[in-house]
Amino acid sequence: MSYKTGVKQHSQRFLDNLIMMQLLWSRLKISHILLAGLVVRVLAMIVFVNPEEVNFWEYGFIAQHLLNGHGFSYSFVDVDGNFLDSFYPSALVPPGYVAFLLPFYLVKSLAFRVYLLIFVQIGISVFSIWKLYQLASRSFNPGIGLLAAIIFAFMPEMIYTPQSVGPTVLFQCLLLMFLTQWLQADRNSNRNLLFLGFLAGLLIYLRTEVLLFLLLMIAWEVARSKTIKPVFVLLLAASMMAPWVWRNYQVFNTPLFTTNMGVNLYRGHNPEGVGNWGAQHTDLFLKLQQESGDLFELNFNKAWQQMAVEFIKNNPTLTLKSSVMKIGQFWVFDWTDERSWHVLYLLPWLVVLALGIAGVWQFGMRLEHFLLFASYTFIVMVFFAQIRYQAIVKPVFLIYAAAGLSWLIEKNKARISDQKMA
């Protein structure tokens, strides 16, 4: 038997098994998938989560500072990597996930705090499976909705995500809620727009860059519907953000959403390579700490932004090449991050990517989903790619992977039917 014949037979056997699996999952209900998703996530928590090793990142530091009376502040590190005793007023991250963490920091026991937080995030992740099912069902049909829910429930990356500290799980859930609500028949009713605006405000409070997607989406809806009513979504979101922007104006003398844009721009455009923090500028960093006072974070951001802009001006060709490379890092995998090489991350994603491309090729893509993917691709090109940036929008892409898998199964079923008739 030739190699080509062997590959063909193995491929055919795989497709036949998929048809048998379809008979099984066609009898499943979404409640079964939700229960299975809950079980595997709880098992992952029991097996993999060690409270002593969980990192709360900057969100945890800021939450602790708030409870200790130091306000929304952050302590940076010295040249040896040790955290300083100084508390610099911060807008390094938006306050949404910090506010989410605050009640958990009232729990004194570290182990109980960690397990409680992870369990709540698991609950949110399971709810996201339900919202993805709804979104996929409305975008295509309930069969594809079930497939998308199954992929989300058992994809290792999605099982791992609620086991770590960060806004990704919350953001995924709110994004799926927003996109599902967007498909309501009465999209431009006052009640629906009010809810969409509330969800949009929460999304911005978790990740500021989502504002680009929201602007594009509302602009498209205004052009499509020939009414300015959808602008109400942005107005409500802006009113929700107003206290945060006003607070930053009072602290930094500048109305702003965040003080990390310049730093992230530098990480995407610098002589040392994408992702570099600029450790070679330690002297400047320490000087800013000594001279800036409460404006340290703002001046730090401006200095790194200025260096990034200078690099872009002086290296246009390298910048263009780097931007193209970032697309590959975002959509395929980030080969510079050793975590991306893990087989339980890389292999499932490559399968999902191939199925998603097939799904888009066969059925096209909803415009709001295209705008979501396009906006985050643009953001990655301007700044830099990380695993969590892809994870943010990946649940929506699972819809097209499910559509591609469904098409593949139906195509093979038609082939078998034609063979029997022949």
One Martini backbone bead per residue (centre of mass of N, CA, C, O) as a GRO file, in nm:
protein
  422
    1MET     BB    1   0.094   0.037   0.025
    2SER     BB    2   0.075   0.352  -0.021
    3TYR     BB    3   0.104   0.651   0.126
    4LYS     BB    4  -0.141   0.786  -0.011
    5THR     BB    5  -0.345   0.561   0.058
    6GLY     BB    6  -0.309   0.565   0.367
    7VAL     BB    7  -0.399   0.858   0.413
    8LYS     BB    8  -0.680   0.826   0.287
    9GLN     BB    9  -0.782   0.608   0.485
   10HIS     BB   10  -0.743   0.766   0.747
   11SER     BB   11  -0.924   1.005   0.668
   12GLN     BB   12  -1.181   0.835   0.625
   13ARG     BB   13  -1.195   0.721   0.913
   14PHE     BB   14  -1.223   0.995   1.051
   15LEU     BB   15  -1.489   1.081   0.912
   16ASP     BB   16  -1.657   0.838   1.007
   17ASN     BB   17  -1.624   0.904   1.310
   18LEU     BB   18  -1.766   1.177   1.298
   19ILE     BB   19  -2.044   1.065   1.229
   20MET     BB   20  -2.074   0.901   1.488
   21MET     BB   21  -2.044   1.146   1.676
   22GLN     BB   22  -2.293   1.299   1.574
   23LEU     BB   23  -2.498   1.095   1.683
   24LEU     BB   24  -2.425   1.156   1.975
   25TRP     BB   25  -2.447   1.483   1.991
   26SER     BB   26  -2.748   1.496   1.886
   27ARG     BB   27  -2.846   1.387   2.187
   28LEU     BB   28  -2.758   1.628   2.309
   29LYS     BB   29  -2.756   1.874   2.555
   30ILE     BB   30  -2.664   2.170   2.682
   31SER     BB   31  -2.666   2.067   2.976
   32HIS     BB   32  -2.449   1.851   2.935
   33ILE     BB   33  -2.220   2.044   2.851
   34LEU     BB   34  -2.219   2.220   3.103
   35LEU     BB   35  -2.154   1.995   3.302
   36ALA     BB   36  -1.890   1.904   3.169
   37GLY     BB   37  -1.748   2.180   3.184
   38LEU     BB   38  -1.754   2.195   3.494
   39VAL     BB   39  -1.601   1.935   3.563
   40VAL     BB   40  -1.328   1.988   3.412
   41ARG     BB   41  -1.267   2.255   3.566
   42VAL     BB   42  -1.264   2.143   3.853
   43LEU     BB   43  -1.047   1.932   3.805
   44ALA     BB   44  -0.829   2.135   3.720
   45MET     BB   45  -0.824   2.281   3.990
   46ILE     BB   46  -0.743   2.039   4.169
   47VAL     BB   47  -0.476   1.963   4.006
   48PHE     BB   48  -0.332   2.268   3.931
   49VAL     BB   49  -0.402   2.439   4.178
   50ASN     BB   50  -0.180   2.664   4.362
   51PRO     BB   51  -0.207   2.912   4.583
   52GLU     BB   52   0.108   2.982   4.610
   53GLU     BB   53   0.131   3.025   4.269
   54VAL     BB   54  -0.061   3.249   4.239
   55ASN     BB   55  -0.101   3.527   4.019
   56PHE     BB   56  -0.231   3.870   4.052
   57TRP     BB   57  -0.075   4.087   3.973
   58GLU     BB   58  -0.168   4.413   3.939
   59TYR     BB   59  -0.456   4.369   4.045
   60GLY     BB   60  -0.380   4.278   4.334
   61PHE     BB   61  -0.213   4.519   4.424
   62ILE     BB   62  -0.435   4.733   4.390
   63ALA     BB   63  -0.644   4.604   4.577
   64GLN     BB   64  -0.468   4.619   4.831
   65HIS     BB   65  -0.425   4.926   4.830
   66LEU     BB   66  -0.718   5.002   4.864
   67LEU     BB   67  -0.763   4.849   5.141
   68ASN     BB   68  -0.498   5.016   5.269
   69GLY     BB   69  -0.534   5.335   5.169
   70HIS     BB   70  -0.372   5.393   4.864
   71GLY     BB   71  -0.541   5.351   4.643
   72PHE     BB   72  -0.500   5.369   4.297
   73SER     BB   73  -0.210   5.178   4.308
   74TYR     BB   74   0.151   5.132   4.231
   75SER     BB   75   0.437   4.912   4.259
   76PHE     BB   76   0.744   4.926   4.164
   77VAL     BB   77   1.056   4.829   4.057
   78ASP     BB   78   1.373   4.767   4.084
   79VAL     BB   79   1.676   4.659   3.959
   80ASP     BB   80   1.619   4.375   4.137
   81GLY     BB   81   1.289   4.328   4.146
   82ASN     BB   82   1.186   4.503   4.379
   83PHE     BB   83   0.946   4.630   4.561
   84LEU     BB   84   0.833   4.927   4.637
   85ASP     BB   85   0.699   5.151   4.884
   86SER     BB   86   0.577   5.305   4.674
   87PHE     BB   87   0.270   5.491   4.575
   88TYR     BB   88   0.145   5.510   4.258
   89PRO     BB   89  -0.060   5.651   4.078
   90SER     BB   90  -0.305   5.469   3.875
   91ALA     BB   91  -0.363   5.354   3.501
   92LEU     BB   92  -0.258   5.075   3.397
   93VAL     BB   93  -0.547   4.972   3.460
   94PRO     BB   94  -0.848   4.904   3.449
   95PRO     BB   95  -1.102   4.873   3.714
   96GLY     BB   96  -1.277   4.616   3.676
   97TYR     BB   97  -1.106   4.372   3.792
   98VAL     BB   98  -1.038   4.500   4.059
   99ALA     BB   99  -1.332   4.511   4.159
  100PHE     BB  100  -1.374   4.203   4.142
  101LEU     BB  101  -1.143   4.135   4.362
  102LEU     BB  102  -1.206   4.278   4.632
  103PRO     BB  103  -1.388   4.067   4.787
  104PHE     BB  104  -1.160   3.846   4.802
  105TYR     BB  105  -0.967   4.026   4.994
  106LEU     BB  106  -1.152   3.972   5.253
  107VAL     BB  107  -1.012   3.707   5.245
  108LYS     BB  108  -0.760   3.578   5.441
  109SER     BB  109  -0.739   3.315   5.305
  110LEU     BB  110  -0.563   3.218   5.040
  111ALA     BB  111  -0.689   2.949   4.956
  112PHE     BB  112  -0.987   3.037   4.965
  113ARG     BB  113  -0.960   3.274   4.771
  114VAL     BB  114  -0.863   3.119   4.523
  115TYR     BB  115  -1.090   2.904   4.501
  116LEU     BB  116  -1.321   3.105   4.485
  117LEU     BB  117  -1.232   3.256   4.235
  118ILE     BB  118  -1.210   3.014   4.041
  119PHE     BB  119  -1.503   2.917   4.073
  120VAL     BB  120  -1.635   3.172   3.964
  121GLN     BB  121  -1.488   3.161   3.688
  122ILE     BB  122  -1.610   2.893   3.608
  123GLY     BB  123  -1.901   2.988   3.603
  124ILE     BB  124  -1.852   3.198   3.379
  125SER     BB  125  -1.750   2.996   3.166
  126VAL     BB  126  -2.011   2.828   3.152
  127PHE     BB  127  -2.189   3.065   3.067
  128SER     BB  128  -2.032   3.108   2.799
  129ILE     BB  129  -2.124   2.849   2.667
  130TRP     BB  130  -2.418   2.936   2.652
  131LYS     BB  131  -2.373   3.197   2.483
  132LEU     BB  132  -2.240   3.057   2.243
  133TYR     BB  133  -2.477   2.884   2.168
  134GLN     BB  134  -2.664   3.121   2.105
  135LEU     BB  135  -2.490   3.266   1.894
  136ALA     BB  136  -2.456   3.025   1.696
  137SER     BB  137  -2.759   2.969   1.654
  138ARG     BB  138  -2.820   3.256   1.535
  139SER     BB  139  -2.598   3.251   1.310
  140PHE     BB  140  -2.710   2.957   1.234
  141ASN     BB  141  -2.753   2.679   1.432
  142PRO     BB  142  -2.801   2.450   1.684
  143GLY     BB  143  -2.588   2.248   1.586
  144ILE     BB  144  -2.352   2.453   1.587
  145GLY     BB  145  -2.393   2.536   1.878
  146LEU     BB  146  -2.311   2.262   2.001
  147LEU     BB  147  -2.030   2.245   1.880
  148ALA     BB  148  -1.918   2.505   2.004
  149ALA     BB  149  -1.968   2.418   2.299
  150ILE     BB  150  -1.784   2.168   2.295
  151ILE     BB  151  -1.522   2.309   2.228
  152PHE     BB  152  -1.523   2.503   2.470
  153ALA     BB  153  -1.546   2.285   2.698
  154PHE     BB  154  -1.266   2.106   2.583
  155MET     BB  155  -1.064   2.317   2.548
  156PRO     BB  156  -0.780   2.358   2.714
  157GLU     BB  157  -0.763   2.670   2.719
  158MET     BB  158  -1.058   2.709   2.836
  159ILE     BB  159  -0.996   2.550   3.097
  160TYR     BB  160  -0.753   2.730   3.199
  161THR     BB  161  -0.841   3.030   3.214
  162PRO     BB  162  -1.004   3.020   3.503
  163GLN     BB  163  -0.723   2.941   3.665
  164SER     BB  164  -0.658   3.241   3.621
  165VAL     BB  165  -0.552   3.570   3.660
  166GLY     BB  166  -0.796   3.771   3.492
  167PRO     BB  167  -1.017   3.927   3.246
  168THR     BB  168  -1.089   3.712   3.026
  169VAL     BB  169  -1.347   3.567   3.127
  170LEU     BB  170  -1.522   3.818   3.155
  171PHE     BB  171  -1.488   3.922   2.866
  172GLN     BB  172  -1.602   3.684   2.714
  173CYS     BB  173  -1.883   3.697   2.837
  174LEU     BB  174  -1.959   3.993   2.760
  175LEU     BB  175  -1.914   3.961   2.456
  176LEU     BB  176  -2.127   3.739   2.410
  177MET     BB  177  -2.361   3.906   2.518
  178PHE     BB  178  -2.340   4.138   2.318
  179LEU     BB  179  -2.364   3.972   2.050
  180THR     BB  180  -2.637   3.845   2.121
  181GLN     BB  181  -2.796   4.110   2.168
  182TRP     BB  182  -2.747   4.219   1.875
  183LEU     BB  183  -2.960   3.987   1.753
  184GLN     BB  184  -3.197   4.128   1.814
  185ALA     BB  185  -3.484   4.229   1.667
  186ASP     BB  186  -3.481   4.493   1.876
  187ARG     BB  187  -3.205   4.650   1.863
  188ASN     BB  188  -3.329   4.972   1.858
  189SER     BB  189  -3.433   4.964   2.123
  190ASN     BB  190  -3.415   5.112   2.420
  191ARG     BB  191  -3.364   4.860   2.594
  192ASN     BB  192  -3.135   4.733   2.425
  193LEU     BB  193  -2.944   4.978   2.421
  194LEU     BB  194  -2.906   4.990   2.725
  195PHE     BB  195  -2.775   4.711   2.757
  196LEU     BB  196  -2.545   4.752   2.552
  197GLY     BB  197  -2.419   4.996   2.699
  198PHE     BB  198  -2.355   4.847   2.961
  199LEU     BB  199  -2.170   4.631   2.834
  200ALA     BB  200  -1.970   4.828   2.704
  201GLY     BB  201  -1.871   4.955   2.968
  202LEU     BB  202  -1.760   4.692   3.093
  203LEU     BB  203  -1.557   4.627   2.872
  204ILE     BB  204  -1.384   4.884   2.906
  205TYR     BB  205  -1.317   4.826   3.212
  206LEU     BB  206  -1.138   4.576   3.119
  207ARG     BB  207  -1.080   4.672   2.798
  208THR     BB  208  -1.001   4.948   2.621
  209GLU     BB  209  -0.956   4.844   2.315
  210VAL     BB  210  -1.267   4.781   2.250
  211LEU     BB  211  -1.349   5.062   2.142
  212LEU     BB  212  -1.288   5.018   1.844
  213PHE     BB  213  -1.506   4.808   1.787
  214LEU     BB  214  -1.748   4.977   1.881
  215LEU     BB  215  -1.717   5.206   1.678
  216LEU     BB  216  -1.745   5.033   1.422
  217MET     BB  217  -2.020   4.905   1.486
  218ILE     BB  218  -2.189   5.164   1.518
  219ALA     BB  219  -2.126   5.288   1.244
  220TRP     BB  220  -2.253   5.059   1.081
  221GLU     BB  221  -2.542   5.078   1.206
  222VAL     BB  222  -2.601   5.366   1.121
  223ALA     BB  223  -2.569   5.314   0.814
  224ARG     BB  224  -2.783   5.081   0.795
  225SER     BB  225  -3.039   5.219   0.965
  226LYS     BB  226  -3.059   5.537   0.944
  227THR     BB  227  -2.971   5.585   1.255
  228ILE     BB  228  -2.866   5.729   1.579
  229LYS     BB  229  -2.943   5.536   1.815
  230PRO     BB  230  -2.674   5.360   1.856
  231VAL     BB  231  -2.513   5.594   1.999
  232PHE     BB  232  -2.624   5.535   2.283
  233VAL     BB  233  -2.420   5.320   2.357
  234LEU     BB  234  -2.175   5.515   2.375
  235LEU     BB  235  -2.295   5.719   2.574
  236LEU     BB  236  -2.327   5.521   2.807
  237ALA     BB  237  -2.035   5.425   2.820
  238ALA     BB  238  -1.918   5.710   2.869
  239SER     BB  239  -2.070   5.762   3.137
  240MET     BB  240  -1.929   5.524   3.285
  241MET     BB  241  -1.627   5.642   3.231
  242ALA     BB  242  -1.617   5.930   3.352
  243PRO     BB  243  -1.506   5.883   3.645
  244TRP     BB  244  -1.229   5.773   3.550
  245VAL     BB  245  -1.138   6.015   3.379
  246TRP     BB  246  -1.166   6.225   3.607
  247ARG     BB  247  -0.966   6.099   3.798
  248ASN     BB  248  -0.722   6.123   3.599
  249TYR     BB  249  -0.733   6.430   3.580
  250GLN     BB  250  -0.679   6.483   3.882
  251VAL     BB  251  -0.401   6.323   3.889
  252PHE     BB  252  -0.264   6.393   3.572
  253ASN     BB  253  -0.391   6.640   3.407
  254THR     BB  254  -0.539   6.407   3.228
  255PRO     BB  255  -0.758   6.274   3.003
  256LEU     BB  256  -0.776   5.918   3.065
  257PHE     BB  257  -0.770   5.561   3.051
  258THR     BB  258  -0.445   5.514   3.023
  259THR     BB  259  -0.076   5.434   3.107
  260ASN     BB  260   0.011   5.189   2.872
  261MET     BB  261   0.041   5.269   2.569
  262GLY     BB  262   0.342   5.352   2.543
  263VAL     BB  263   0.462   5.088   2.648
  264ASN     BB  264   0.325   4.902   2.434
  265LEU     BB  265   0.452   5.044   2.193
  266TYR     BB  266   0.741   4.975   2.269
  267ARG     BB  267   0.706   4.661   2.272
  268GLY     BB  268   0.648   4.680   1.948
  269HIS     BB  269   0.893   4.925   1.925
  270ASN     BB  270   1.225   4.809   1.925
  271PRO     BB  271   1.563   4.711   1.916
  272GLU     BB  272   1.521   4.428   2.093
  273GLY     BB  273   1.221   4.358   2.048
  274VAL     BB  274   0.937   4.208   2.077
  275GLY     BB  275   0.838   4.272   2.426
  276ASN     BB  276   1.023   4.474   2.527
  277TRP     BB  277   1.070   4.694   2.819
  278GLY     BB  278   1.349   4.859   2.861
  279ALA     BB  279   1.601   4.788   3.061
  280GLN     BB  280   1.826   4.985   2.934
  281HIS     BB  281   1.645   5.235   3.081
  282THR     BB  282   1.694   5.253   3.394
  283ASP     BB  283   1.794   5.542   3.447
  284LEU     BB  284   1.536   5.679   3.349
  285PHE     BB  285   1.340   5.538   3.536
  286LEU     BB  286   1.471   5.642   3.805
  287LYS     BB  287   1.447   5.941   3.742
  288LEU     BB  288   1.137   5.948   3.724
  289GLN     BB  289   1.086   5.854   4.012
  290GLN     BB  290   1.236   6.101   4.154
  291GLU     BB  291   1.080   6.354   3.977
  292SER     BB  292   0.748   6.293   3.944
  293GLY     BB  293   0.589   6.151   4.147
  294ASP     BB  294   0.255   6.118   4.077
  295LEU     BB  295   0.359   6.133   3.754
  296PHE     BB  296   0.521   5.883   3.679
  297GLU     BB  297   0.340   5.708   3.493
  298LEU     BB  298   0.301   5.925   3.278
  299ASN     BB  299   0.607   5.978   3.212
  300PHE     BB  300   0.677   5.690   3.144
  301ASN     BB  301   0.482   5.664   2.905
  302LYS     BB  302   0.592   5.904   2.736
  303ALA     BB  303   0.886   5.810   2.704
  304TRP     BB  304   0.823   5.536   2.561
  305GLN     BB  305   0.662   5.658   2.330
  306GLN     BB  306   0.885   5.832   2.209
  307MET     BB  307   1.077   5.595   2.143
  308ALA     BB  308   0.882   5.447   1.954
  309VAL     BB  309   0.840   5.671   1.744
  310GLU     BB  310   1.138   5.695   1.664
  311PHE     BB  311   1.168   5.405   1.564
  312ILE     BB  312   0.954   5.418   1.341
  313LYS     BB  313   1.080   5.654   1.178
  314ASN     BB  314   1.375   5.499   1.146
  315ASN     BB  315   1.198   5.200   1.084
  316PRO     BB  316   0.980   5.130   0.850
  317THR     BB  317   1.048   4.846   0.742
  318LEU     BB  318   1.062   4.694   1.013
  319THR     BB  319   0.776   4.769   1.101
  320LEU     BB  320   0.628   4.624   0.875
  321LYS     BB  321   0.740   4.340   0.927
  322SER     BB  322   0.646   4.323   1.220
  323SER     BB  323   0.340   4.350   1.165
  324VAL     BB  324   0.317   4.089   1.002
  325MET     BB  325   0.426   3.899   1.222
  326LYS     BB  326   0.195   3.958   1.430
  327ILE     BB  327  -0.026   3.817   1.275
  328GLY     BB  328   0.095   3.535   1.309
  329GLN     BB  329   0.103   3.540   1.623
  330PHE     BB  330  -0.208   3.574   1.651
  331TRP     BB  331  -0.333   3.346   1.437
  332VAL     BB  332  -0.141   3.118   1.503
  333PHE     BB  333   0.155   3.168   1.671
  334ASP     BB  334   0.379   3.239   1.939
  335TRP     BB  335   0.713   3.155   1.892
  336THR     BB  336   0.831   3.339   2.144
  337ASP     BB  337   0.637   3.159   2.321
  338GLU     BB  338   0.664   2.872   2.500
  339ARG     BB  339   0.357   2.820   2.555
  340SER     BB  340   0.277   2.779   2.244
  341TRP     BB  341   0.425   2.481   2.230
  342HIS     BB  342   0.211   2.343   2.362
  343VAL     BB  343   0.022   2.080   2.269
  344LEU     BB  344  -0.252   2.169   2.420
  345TYR     BB  345  -0.249   2.438   2.252
  346LEU     BB  346  -0.158   2.403   1.949
  347LEU     BB  347  -0.322   2.167   1.824
  348PRO     BB  348  -0.616   2.263   1.873
  349TRP     BB  349  -0.580   2.537   1.728
  350LEU     BB  350  -0.506   2.433   1.443
  351VAL     BB  351  -0.771   2.286   1.403
  352VAL     BB  352  -0.957   2.529   1.447
  353LEU     BB  353  -0.838   2.706   1.226
  354ALA     BB  354  -0.903   2.520   0.987
  355LEU     BB  355  -1.209   2.506   1.039
  356GLY     BB  356  -1.259   2.813   1.032
  357ILE     BB  357  -1.173   2.859   0.741
  358ALA     BB  358  -1.384   2.668   0.623
  359GLY     BB  359  -1.631   2.816   0.737
  360VAL     BB  360  -1.580   3.090   0.597
  361TRP     BB  361  -1.563   2.981   0.305
  362GLN     BB  362  -1.864   2.862   0.305
  363PHE     BB  363  -2.035   3.106   0.493
  364GLY     BB  364  -1.886   3.322   0.608
  365MET     BB  365  -1.917   3.650   0.781
  366ARG     BB  366  -2.002   3.838   1.015
  367LEU     BB  367  -1.950   4.169   1.049
  368GLU     BB  368  -1.906   4.192   1.357
  369HIS     BB  369  -1.684   3.974   1.360
  370PHE     BB  370  -1.492   4.107   1.165
  371LEU     BB  371  -1.450   4.365   1.335
  372LEU     BB  372  -1.325   4.223   1.573
  373PHE     BB  373  -1.081   4.092   1.429
  374ALA     BB  374  -0.972   4.350   1.292
  375SER     BB  375  -0.922   4.525   1.546
  376TYR     BB  376  -0.721   4.322   1.686
  377THR     BB  377  -0.519   4.310   1.458
  378PHE     BB  378  -0.447   4.608   1.460
  379ILE     BB  379  -0.353   4.626   1.755
  380VAL     BB  380  -0.123   4.420   1.725
  381MET     BB  381   0.034   4.577   1.507
  382VAL     BB  382   0.085   4.830   1.688
  383PHE     BB  383   0.185   4.649   1.910
  384PHE     BB  384   0.126   4.329   2.045
  385ALA     BB  385   0.150   3.984   2.101
  386GLN     BB  386  -0.069   3.759   2.288
  387ILE     BB  387  -0.236   3.499   2.407
  388ARG     BB  388  -0.473   3.664   2.545
  389TYR     BB  389  -0.566   3.818   2.291
  390GLN     BB  390  -0.678   3.566   2.149
  391ALA     BB  391  -0.866   3.459   2.381
  392ILE     BB  392  -1.074   3.690   2.371
  393VAL     BB  393  -1.185   3.600   2.057
  394LYS     BB  394  -1.204   3.285   2.022
  395PRO     BB  395  -1.503   3.205   2.078
  396VAL     BB  396  -1.608   3.326   1.810
  397PHE     BB  397  -1.436   3.140   1.622
  398LEU     BB  398  -1.574   2.868   1.702
  399ILE     BB  399  -1.816   2.898   1.519
  400TYR     BB  400  -1.651   2.842   1.249
  401ALA     BB  401  -1.543   2.569   1.333
  402ALA     BB  402  -1.819   2.437   1.359
  403ALA     BB  403  -1.906   2.492   1.067
  404GLY     BB  404  -1.673   2.335   0.935
  405LEU     BB  405  -1.737   2.060   1.067
  406SER     BB  406  -2.024   2.034   0.960
  407TRP     BB  407  -1.949   2.042   0.661
  408LEU     BB  408  -1.764   1.794   0.662
  409ILE     BB  409  -1.978   1.589   0.748
  410GLU     BB  410  -2.191   1.639   0.526
  411LYS     BB  411  -2.003   1.575   0.291
  412ASN     BB  412  -1.950   1.277   0.376
  413LYS     BB  413  -2.243   1.183   0.380
  414ALA     BB  414  -2.293   1.236   0.078
  415ARG     BB  415  -2.079   1.039  -0.025
  416ILE     BB  416  -2.199   0.782   0.100
  417SER     BB  417  -2.473   0.805  -0.039
  418ASP     BB  418  -2.364   0.788  -0.330
  419GLN     BB  419  -2.235   0.505  -0.300
  420LYS     BB  420  -2.499   0.350  -0.237
  421MET     BB  421  -2.650   0.429  -0.500
  422ALA     BB  422  -2.416   0.299  -0.684
   0.00000   0.00000   0.00000
